[in-house]
Amino acid sequence: MTPPTTGQPTLLRTIGPLQLTLYGLGSMLGAGIYGLIGKAAGQLGSAIWVAFLVSMIAALLTGLSYASIASRYPRAGGAAYVTQRAYRKPLLSYLVGLAVVCSGLTSIATQSNVVAENLKHLFGWASLPTSLLALGFLLVIAGILVRGIRESLWFNLICTGVEAAGLLLVIAVGVDHWGSVSLLELPFPGMGNGALALLIMQGAVLTFFSFIGFEDMLNVSEEVKNPQRNMPLALISAMVLATVIYMAVAVTAVSVVPWQDLAQAAGPLTLVIERAAPWFPAVGFTVITIFAVANTALINYLMASRLLYGMSYQGLMPKALGAVHRTRRTPHMAIAVLFVIVAALALIGNIQELASATVLLLLSVFVVVNMALVVLKLRKGEARGKFEVPLAVPIAGALICLALIVVRVQQGDILATLISGGLLGLIVVLYYATGAGRSDRLQAFLEEERSDPAA
């Protein structure tokens, strides 16, 4: 790939298949699972594992589309690049890219405050302002990212190990309870097939977001060794591993604690540990939560910085954001700009509605990207990757994501819907106000694409 700025070094290809799989697994095994089990139990009783299985199958359709895209176009621009490649509409590419960045920024800001609150609880720092600890955490994460991709992946490896160990501990201490309860006990017995299918789909909607890590992985494509082979392999492997762990945790949880109690518990998996392993210190899950949330923040920060870097190469972002540090080989300017924005969001405090809105934006991005693959597969002359999927896969992936958008809107999340629409409007205004669609670098990029359609 041509460097985004003349005379600048490119990103360093250093990520192997195992590192990439663990990176993807870390993006899926977030701290949310520790509370999600209780919500799922309230909807599906002891049949939680069915929801994880169905949602994995649904998510895998979009995951397979992303795997095919990564095999064809291993670019740091991720969704923004493939959108431009398929539709050749800079405004749409800009919208998609910044929608993904927005989802990452709100996630990082929220997670920084969660880490700060847990640190205060763990060390008894009640007098310290949460905002100060949150900013300190963001500085540490930004420092790791600037330091290098190797250091970032080592931090990710440690955090993934800790959060996976927490879930494996739940399985280990409760596995001898397996078989003690029915795994098909529902909150409302005697349901008809139609009502049962609807109930399972509602549970699948709830657990679907446990498997979202496609964009995080796609945006590090330029730093992966042999990405045409390793990207699809790692993405699918991460999803399968996450599914096995989630289903085993779900079976263990309802086997140790009645699903009715899980649904009411503030910390469902903490309750499982208390009953199955009372010897385990209560502070242990606080530590695990800190590592899990910190890992998700790192992954989102890494994804957003690479996306801005890739969009700079496309000419959709300022040239400075495509700068790569000569010795560290990291997009240091993109990391610095993101720090300023995330720090401001973290200081605001509660941005839960904004975070919910960006989930709708992310689902919309998945629809656009799935259909982009359809367009590219039907276009004559487009290069094929080492991993190809049938045309039905991206079409089904797009339809499922559309259905999820409808479900979330119908659930009454009106404010989040309005905010997501407002964000899209602001992105459009920013596109025209900054002249992003008129830059010389964008025109050069478009000319490069037109002159070499199989590039």
Protein Blocks (a to p, Z undefined) as FASTA:
>chain_A
ZZfbghiacdddfbdfklmmmmmmmmmmccklmmmmmmmmmmnommlmmmmmmmmmmmmm
mmmmmmmmmmmmccfklmmmmmmmmnopaklmmmmmmmmmmmmmmmmmmmmmmmmmmmmm
mnopakpcfklmmmmmmmmmmmmmmnomklmmmmmmmmmmmmmmmmmmmmmmmmmmgoka
cckbcfbghiafklmmmmmmmmmmmmmmmmgcklmmmmmmmmcghkllmmmmmmmmmmmm
mmmmmmmmmmmmmmmpcfklmmmpmblmlmmmmmmmmmbcfklmmmmmmmmmmmmmmmmm
mmmmmmmmmmmmnopacfklmpccfklopafklmmmmmmmmmmmmmnopaklmmmmmmmm
mmmmmmmmmmmmmmmmmpghiacdfbdcdfklmmmmmmmmmmmmmmmmmnopamlmmmmm
mmmmmmmmmmmmnommmcfklmmmmmmmmmmmmZZ
